[in-house]
Amino acid sequence: MSDADRATEVPDSRRPWSLPDDNDPLYTVGQVADMLGVQPAFLRRLEAQQAVAPQRSAGGQRRYSRLEIGRIDAINGLLGEGMTVEGAKRIIELQRENALLREQLADPDSSPPEPH
């Protein structure tokens, strides 16, 4: 880190804000539908089929995180390839398990992944 970077760095204890992380439910149904080019009904259908689980605002509106948006995009892509929603859910779960196992192989001191 350069001296200029150190001079402008704000210690965490003095920072009055924090950046949202990928799990923060920030996006509405309309925003996600616009981002992904899908209909709001498609998002509601994915929730009904337990493919995604958006959180609810205090007013009861669905709110999606960036991780949920990525999952929706992946499911939409698999549906475009002819998969069913159930098949897409299974593929995504297997990809997640594969990534966890690869991490475990790369770090033999880590604990094994928990099955879902």
Summary of the structure (lengths in Angstrom):
residues: 116
radius of gyration: 18.8
end to end distance: 41.5
largest distance: 54.9
contacts: 261
relative contact order: 0.11
helix: 54%
strand: 5%
